[in-house]
Structure formats: structure tokens, C-alpha cells
């Protein structure tokens, strides 16, 4: 009798884990779409450029953290424009930093 209960509990537990795995990607994608839209809305646009950073915001494929084995998606700029964002965000030895990306992201989180 006890073995039958443990077997049914084990099956239920494995089904629950499978359902969680199937639901993980759509949930993460929905959250990433919200972050992507906020990043697009908060990205400054210079009308003289042919390539604007606003057009280059993307979502990565599913990634796994090496330490915690947690799944996540990265939202950010493509390699085509990410270097321009880095320089304006953190500055260089000739230019002061302009917090265009970090500041709106922090405001939305609060």
C-alpha cells in the first residue's frame, strides 16, 4: 500500500516538473518582451544615423547560469551597436558618461 502511494506521488511530482519546464520559456519570453519594449522606449535616437540603437534591441535564446543552473533570457542591443551604447553609458577618457540606459531601467524597477 505504501509503495503504491509513493509511486503515484512520484508520478505526480514528475508531471508537475514537466509542466513547469514547458511553461518556463513562454513566461520568460513574455517578461523579456516587456523589458525589450521599455528599452526601446527609453533609447535615445539621433536622427542623423542610418542605424539607430532603438532598431537593434533583441532577445537572446534561452541561457543557463553555470553556477545556479537557472534559466534566463538576455535583452539588449546587437553587436552592431552595443559598442556605441557602452561608450555613451560608461564614458571614455575623453567623454563623460551619460546614463541613458541604466537610469530608466532603474526607474522602472522601483
Number of C-alpha atoms within 10 A of each C-alpha: 5 6 8 9 10 11 11 11 12 12 12 12 12 12 12 12 12 11 11 11 10 11 11 13 16 10 10 15 17 11 12 20 14 12 18 20 13 14 23 20 12 16 17 13 14 11 8 7 8 7 13 16 22 19 13 15 18 18 16 14 12 13 12 12 9 8 6 7 9 9 13 17 16 15 17 18 22 15 9 11 16 14 12 12 17 14 15 16 17 14 14 11 7 6 10 12 14 15 13 16 17 13 12 15 14 9 8 9 6 5
